[in-house]
Amino acid sequence: MASAQQIIGLVKSHAEGDADRFYDLAMQLSAAEEQKGHTRLAEQLRQWAEAGQKPPAKRTPAITPIATPRGDLAEFLAASYPTERLVDVILPDRIEGELAHLVVETRMREKLEAKGLKPRRRVLLSGPPGTGKTLSASALAGELQYPLFSVMLHGLITKFMGETAQKLKMIFDAVKTTRGIYLFDEIDALAAARGGENDVGEARRVLNSFLQFLDEDTGPSIVIATTNLPGILDRAVLRRFDLVLPYVMPDGPAIRQALERRLIGFSLARMGWKRVTDVAMGLSTADVVAAAEDAARRAVLNDTDKIATQDLLDALE
């Protein structure tokens, strides 16, 4: 349970109208309960903390040196300013808890550093396509109000064969000087290329350069890498990350959660959930959400707020 000091901090921040401090404290409590195995309480705390958050004021983000990439950078780097939040992403409790704690660590960086500690900044998200890895990176950027810089490694290697290490250095120079979330999508492209028949050492040099730059990075940014094929990654790669999170295909309860969350506002009375989840088994979360949206569109066009079992079955097939 919360300590007296934590309760005082919550009440004080609320009384002073310090929404950010209140949110940080609530998320700390949530993370603490998650670690104790109180997943339901942790989830409730996160939900109420999110509900109490005022939506960030719409503003034009300050232009940063890399926000509008030009020249070679424009070929493999894109900047965006996501508005998604963690509450918008359908994730297993453990992963949601870890990401929420990462947000708290980042926001409380100075407090950690005062004790000789550092927030985790190097994250690997692994798992099948459509399970929420890229959306999680966007949600982290939205939570922290950081820009999201997306790096497409596969295109980087293909287009700049022989120059990739140099281009990676340009990116990591930006990681040090321009705070943001840097997403290295499909990092397995390095490992896959290295094992190819036409490998002439380029992929190995690129991978070594990536690991070196990752080791040397001490900037304020968060580096996130994703992979659809975690089994082919070198152990040396895995060791470089502070946090490795495995994403999986949704099970029955997760499928139902995804459908119910996406269909808020529609009547799902008498829904045959067993039939629906059986049909949806094996689909990614993205596919399940797409089916929910298809059923919702049909309901709206038919001037009804009711979605029947057959409507979802048709959308899922």
C-alpha positions in Angstrom: 0.0 0.0 0.0 1.0 3.6 -0.4 3.2 5.2 2.3 2.1 8.2 4.3 4.7 10.3 2.4 3.3 9.2 -1.0 -0.3 10.0 0.1 0.8 13.4 1.3 2.6 14.0 -2.0 -0.5 13.1 -4.0 -2.7 15.4 -1.9 -0.2 18.2 -2.0 0.3 18.1 -5.8 -3.5 18.0 -6.3 -4.0 21.0 -4.0 -1.3 23.0 -5.8 -2.7 22.1 -9.2 0.5 20.4 -10.2 -1.0 17.9 -12.6 2.4 16.6 -13.9 3.6 15.9 -10.3 0.3 14.2 -9.4 0.5 12.0 -12.5 4.1 11.1 -11.8 3.3 10.0 -8.2 0.3 8.0 -9.3 2.3 6.2 -11.9 5.0 5.4 -9.4 2.4 3.9 -7.1 1.0 1.9 -10.1 4.5 0.6 -10.9 5.1 -0.3 -7.3 1.9 -2.3 -7.1 2.7 -4.0 -10.4 6.0 -5.2 -8.9 4.1 -6.6 -5.9 1.9 -8.7 -8.2 -1.2 -6.5 -7.6 -1.9 -6.2 -11.4 -5.5 -5.2 -11.1 -4.8 -2.4 -8.6 -1.9 -1.2 -10.7 -4.1 -1.1 -13.8 -6.8 0.9 -12.0 -4.2 3.4 -10.7 -2.9 3.8 -14.3 -6.4 4.3 -15.7 -7.3 6.9 -13.1 -4.0 8.7 -13.6 -4.6 8.8 -17.3 -8.2 9.9 -16.9 -7.1 12.8 -14.7 -4.5 14.0 -17.1 -5.4 17.1 -19.1 -4.8 16.6 -22.8 -1.6 18.3 -23.8 -2.2 21.7 -25.3 -2.0 21.7 -29.1 1.0 23.6 -30.1 3.5 23.6 -32.9 6.6 21.7 -31.6 9.8 23.7 -31.6 11.9 23.0 -34.6 14.9 20.9 -33.8 18.1 20.4 -35.9 16.8 17.1 -37.2 13.1 17.7 -37.2 13.1 18.3 -41.0 15.8 16.0 -42.3 17.4 17.0 -45.5 19.8 15.4 -47.9 20.8 11.8 -47.1 19.0 11.9 -43.8 15.7 12.5 -45.5 16.1 9.1 -47.2 16.0 7.0 -44.0 14.8 9.3 -41.1 11.4 10.8 -40.5 10.2 13.0 -37.7 6.7 13.1 -36.2 5.0 14.3 -33.0 2.6 11.5 -31.9 -0.5 12.2 -29.8 -1.1 8.6 -28.8 -0.9 7.7 -25.1 -0.2 4.3 -23.4 -3.9 4.0 -22.6 -4.5 4.0 -26.4 -2.4 0.9 -26.9 -3.8 -2.6 -26.1 -1.0 -4.4 -24.3 -0.5 -7.2 -21.7 -0.4 -5.9 -18.2 3.3 -6.6 -17.7 4.4 -4.7 -20.8 2.1 -1.8 -20.1 3.5 -1.7 -16.6 7.1 -1.7 -17.8 6.4 1.1 -20.3 4.6 3.2 -17.7 7.5 2.8 -15.3 9.9 3.8 -18.1 7.9 7.1 -18.4 8.2 7.7 -14.7 11.9 7.0 -14.7 12.4 9.5 -17.6 10.3 12.2 -15.9 12.1 11.6 -12.6 15.6 11.5 -14.2 17.1 14.1 -11.9 15.9 12.3 -8.8 17.6 9.1 -10.0 20.8 10.8 -11.0 21.0 12.4 -7.5 21.5 8.9 -6.2 23.9 7.8 -8.9 21.3 6.1 -11.0 20.1 6.5 -14.5 16.8 5.9 -16.2 16.6 3.1 -18.7 17.0 4.5 -22.2 17.7 1.5 -24.5 14.7 -0.6 -25.2 14.2 -3.6 -27.5 10.6 -4.6 -28.5 10.4 -8.0 -30.0 7.5 -10.1 -31.5 5.3 -10.7 -34.5 4.1 -7.9 -36.7 0.9 -6.2 -35.7 1.3 -6.7 -31.9 1.8 -3.0 -31.0 5.6 -2.5 -31.0 5.7 0.6 -33.2 2.5 2.0 -31.6 4.2 1.6 -28.2 7.1 3.7 -29.4 4.6 6.4 -30.6 2.7 6.2 -27.2 6.0 6.7 -25.3 6.7 9.8 -27.4 3.2 11.0 -26.8 3.4 10.5 -23.0 6.7 12.3 -22.7 5.8 14.9 -25.4 9.0 14.0 -27.3 9.4 14.0 -31.0 9.6 10.5 -32.6 12.4 10.0 -35.0 11.9 6.8 -37.1 14.9 5.1 -38.7 14.3 2.5 -41.3 17.4 0.3 -41.1 16.6 -1.9 -44.0 16.4 1.1 -46.4 19.5 2.6 -44.8 21.5 -0.6 -45.6 20.1 -1.0 -49.1 20.5 2.6 -50.3 23.8 3.4 -48.6 25.8 0.2 -48.9 29.3 1.1 -47.9 28.3 4.3 -46.1 25.9 3.0 -43.5 28.2 3.3 -40.5 28.8 6.9 -41.4 25.0 7.5 -41.7 24.5 5.8 -38.3 27.0 8.2 -36.7 25.0 11.1 -38.0 21.9 9.7 -36.3 23.6 9.0 -33.0 25.1 12.5 -33.1 21.5 13.7 -33.2 20.5 11.3 -30.4 23.1 13.1 -28.2 22.0 16.6 -29.1 18.3 16.4 -29.9 16.1 14.9 -27.2 13.5 12.5 -28.5 12.4 8.9 -29.1 14.6 7.3 -31.8 13.0 4.2 -33.3 15.2 1.8 -35.1 12.6 -0.3 -36.8 13.3 -3.9 -37.8 16.8 -4.1 -36.4 16.8 -7.8 -37.5 17.7 -6.4 -41.0 21.3 -6.2 -39.8 21.4 -9.8 -38.5 19.6 -11.1 -41.5 21.8 -9.4 -44.0 24.9 -10.5 -42.2 24.0 -14.2 -42.7 23.2 -13.8 -46.4 25.2 -15.4 -49.2 26.1 -12.0 -50.6 27.5 -10.7 -47.3 30.8 -9.0 -47.9 31.2 -7.8 -44.4 29.1 -4.7 -44.7 26.3 -5.9 -42.4 28.9 -7.0 -39.8 30.6 -3.6 -39.8 27.2 -1.8 -39.6 26.2 -4.0 -36.6 29.5 -3.4 -34.8 29.1 0.3 -35.5 25.6 0.3 -34.2 26.6 -1.5 -31.0 29.6 0.9 -30.5 27.4 4.0 -30.9 24.8 2.5 -28.6 27.5 1.9 -25.9 28.9 5.4 -26.3 25.5 7.2 -26.1 25.0 9.1 -22.9 22.5 11.6 -24.2 19.0 12.4 -23.0 17.1 10.5 -25.7 15.5 7.1 -25.6 16.6 4.6 -28.2 14.0 1.9 -29.2 14.6 -1.0 -31.5 12.0 -3.4 -32.8 12.4 -6.9 -34.3 10.0 -9.4 -35.8 12.7 -12.1 -35.6 14.3 -12.0 -32.1 15.8 -15.5 -32.6 18.3 -14.3 -35.2 19.7 -11.4 -33.1 23.2 -11.8 -31.6 23.5 -12.1 -27.9 25.8 -9.1 -28.1 22.9 -7.1 -29.4 20.5 -8.2 -26.6 23.0 -7.3 -23.9 23.2 -3.7 -25.1 19.5 -3.0 -24.1 18.4 -2.0 -20.7 14.9 -3.4 -21.3 13.8 -6.2 -23.6 10.0 -6.7 -23.9 8.5 -9.7 -25.7 5.3 -8.9 -27.6 3.0 -11.9 -28.4 -0.2 -12.6 -30.4 -3.3 -11.9 -28.3 -5.1 -14.7 -26.5 -8.8 -14.9 -25.9 -9.1 -12.3 -23.1 -6.8 -9.9 -25.0 -8.9 -10.3 -28.1 -12.0 -9.5 -26.2 -10.3 -6.5 -24.5 -9.2 -5.1 -27.9 -12.7 -5.4 -29.3 -14.5 -3.9 -26.3 -12.1 -1.0 -26.1 -12.3 -0.2 -29.8 -16.1 -0.6 -29.8 -16.8 1.7 -26.8 -20.1 3.5 -27.5 -21.6 0.6 -29.3 -24.0 -2.0 -27.7 -22.4 -5.5 -27.5 -25.3 -7.1 -25.6 -25.6 -10.8 -26.0 -22.3 -11.0 -27.7 -21.1 -14.6 -28.2 -17.6 -13.9 -27.0 -16.4 -17.5 -27.2 -17.3 -17.8 -30.9 -15.8 -14.5 -31.6 -12.5 -15.1 -29.9 -12.2 -18.6 -31.4 -12.4 -17.2 -34.9 -10.0 -14.4 -34.0 -7.4 -16.7 -32.5 -4.1 -16.4 -34.4 -4.8 -12.8 -35.6 -2.6 -9.9 -34.5 -4.0 -7.1 -32.3 -3.9 -4.8 -35.4 -6.0 -7.3 -37.4 -8.5 -7.6 -34.5 -8.8 -3.8 -34.2 -9.3 -3.5 -37.9 -12.1 -6.0 -37.8 -13.7 -4.0 -35.0 -13.5 -0.8 -37.0 -15.1 -2.6 -40.0 -18.0 -3.7 -37.9 -18.4 -0.3 -36.4 -18.4 1.4 -39.8 -21.2 -0.9 -41.0 -23.2 -0.3 -37.9 -22.9 3.5 -38.3 -24.0 3.3 -42.0 -27.0 1.2 -41.0 -28.0 3.8 -38.4 -27.6 1.5 -35.4 -25.4 1.4 -32.3 -25.8 -2.4 -31.9 -23.2 -4.9 -33.1 -24.2 -8.5 -33.1 -22.0 -11.6 -32.9 -22.4 -12.3 -36.6 -21.3 -8.8 -37.4 -18.0 -9.4 -35.7 -17.6 -12.9 -37.2 -18.2 -11.5 -40.7 -15.6 -8.8 -40.1 -13.0 -11.2 -38.7 -13.3 -13.7 -41.6 
